[in-house]
């Protein structure tokens, strides 16, 4: 058994072997000496953030506690004292994890405020009511028939194909030498 570094502290003997911490003391001593001094301030900060985000007021929230705690612990790491603040999605191990395990998009119900959601619903409803009007239905049918008779979609597709071909021929150099 090879010990690279031995630390003695309050009858807690631990040693580092190949970068891994081994503890000969009890699990309780290990938690009290190494884990709690770092984790408890993080949990206190988490509770303050939960209160600021008003997570206790509703059933659902966009706040993800594990994300906050991960970011907080990463930035409060004593080894990273001189480094600037790193956002969650810029942390290297988080980037690696999300490459293999992408997150689903956050539902609009969690992103929008009540005012934004009510405006969205009201505008949808007004549009629906207008589209139900018989005169509007008649106008939409006439426009559809006109598009089909004149092959508007085909003409638009051909136009953009020509425009894209022109863009390929006229490519400008990015820098002059």
C-alpha positions in Angstrom: 0.0 0.0 0.0 1.6 3.2 -1.2 0.7 6.5 0.4 1.4 9.7 -1.5 0.2 12.1 1.1 -0.9 11.7 4.7 -3.1 14.2 6.5 -3.9 14.0 10.2 -6.8 15.9 11.6 -8.8 15.4 14.8 -8.1 11.6 14.9 -9.0 11.4 11.3 -6.3 9.7 9.3 -6.6 9.9 5.5 -4.3 9.4 2.6 -4.3 10.2 -1.1 -3.4 7.4 -3.4 -3.4 8.1 -7.2 -5.6 11.2 -6.6 -8.3 9.3 -4.6 -8.9 10.1 -1.0 -9.0 7.1 1.4 -10.3 7.6 4.9 -9.5 5.3 7.7 -11.8 7.2 10.1 -15.6 6.7 10.3 -17.9 7.9 7.5 -19.3 10.4 9.9 -15.9 12.0 10.5 -15.3 12.1 6.7 -18.6 13.9 6.1 -18.0 16.3 9.0 -14.5 17.2 7.9 -14.6 17.2 4.1 -18.2 17.3 2.8 -20.3 19.4 5.2 -18.0 22.5 5.3 -18.5 22.8 1.5 -22.0 21.5 1.0 -23.8 23.3 3.8 -23.1 26.8 2.6 -24.1 25.6 -0.9 -27.4 24.4 0.5 -28.0 27.7 2.3 -27.3 29.6 -1.0 -29.7 27.2 -2.7 -32.5 27.9 -0.2 -32.0 31.6 -0.7 -32.2 31.2 -4.5 -35.3 29.0 -4.2 -37.0 31.7 -2.1 -35.9 34.4 -4.7 -37.3 32.3 -7.6 -40.6 31.8 -5.6 -40.5 28.1 -6.0 -42.7 27.5 -2.9 -45.6 29.5 -4.4 -46.5 27.1 -7.2 -46.5 23.5 -8.1 -44.1 23.8 -11.1 -41.1 26.0 -11.6 -38.3 26.5 -14.2 -35.7 26.6 -11.4 -33.6 23.4 -11.3 -32.0 23.0 -7.9 -29.3 20.5 -9.0 -28.2 22.9 -11.7 -27.8 25.8 -9.2 -26.0 23.6 -6.7 -23.6 22.2 -9.4 -22.8 25.8 -10.6 -22.4 27.0 -7.1 -20.1 24.2 -6.0 -18.0 24.4 -9.1 -17.4 28.2 -8.7 -16.8 28.0 -5.0 -14.1 25.3 -5.4 -11.0 26.6 -3.6 -8.9 25.3 -6.4 -10.7 27.7 -8.8 -10.4 30.8 -6.5 -8.6 33.0 -9.0 -10.8 32.0 -12.0 -13.8 34.0 -13.1 -17.4 32.9 -12.7 -18.4 30.0 -15.0 -22.0 29.4 -16.0 -23.4 26.0 -15.7 -23.4 25.2 -19.4 -19.8 26.3 -19.8 -18.5 23.9 -17.1 -16.5 21.2 -19.0 -18.0 18.1 -17.4 -21.5 19.5 -17.8 -20.8 20.1 -21.6 -19.6 16.5 -21.9 -22.6 15.1 -20.1 -25.1 17.2 -22.2 -23.5 16.0 -25.4 -24.5 12.4 -24.6 -27.7 13.3 -22.7 -29.4 16.3 -24.3 -32.2 18.0 -22.3 -35.7 18.3 -23.6 -36.7 21.9 -24.2 -38.3 23.7 -21.3 -42.1 23.9 -21.7 -43.5 27.4 -22.6 -45.7 27.2 -19.5 -42.5 27.5 -17.3 -40.8 30.1 -19.4 -43.7 32.6 -20.0 -45.0 34.9 -17.3 -48.7 34.9 -16.7 -49.1 38.2 -18.7 -47.2 36.8 -21.7 -49.2 33.6 -21.6 -52.5 35.4 -21.4 -51.5 37.6 -24.4 -50.5 34.5 -26.4 -53.8 32.8 -25.6 -55.9 35.9 -26.4 -54.2 36.5 -29.7 -54.6 32.8 -30.7 -58.3 33.0 -29.8 -58.9 36.3 -31.7 -57.2 34.8 -34.8 -59.3 31.6 -34.5 -62.5 33.7 -34.2 -61.6 35.8 -37.3 -60.8 32.7 -39.3 -64.2 31.2 -38.5 -65.9 34.2 -40.1 -67.7 33.2 -43.3 -66.3 36.1 -45.3 -62.7 35.3 -44.2 -63.3 31.6 -45.1 -64.5 32.7 -48.6 -61.4 34.9 -49.0 -59.1 32.0 -47.9 -60.7 29.6 -50.4 -60.3 32.2 -53.2 -56.6 32.7 -52.2 -56.0 28.9 -52.2 -57.6 28.5 -55.6 -55.5 31.4 -57.0 -52.3 29.9 -55.7 -53.1 26.6 -57.3 -54.1 28.1 -60.6 -51.0 30.3 -60.9 -48.6 27.7 -59.4 -47.3 30.3 -57.0 -45.4 27.8 -54.9 -43.6 26.5 -58.0 -42.7 30.0 -59.1 -41.4 31.0 -55.6 -39.3 27.8 -55.5 -37.8 28.5 -58.9 -37.1 32.1 -57.9 -35.2 31.1 -54.8 -33.3 28.4 -56.8 -32.1 31.1 -59.2 -31.2 33.4 -56.4 -29.1 30.7 -54.6 -27.4 29.9 -57.9 -26.4 33.6 -58.4 -25.1 33.7 -54.8 -22.8 30.7 -55.5 -21.4 32.3 -58.6 -20.8 35.7 -57.1 -19.0 34.6 -53.9 -17.0 37.5 -52.5 -13.7 36.9 -50.8 -13.7 37.2 -47.1 -10.4 39.1 -46.9 -8.2 40.7 -49.4 -4.5 39.9 -49.5 
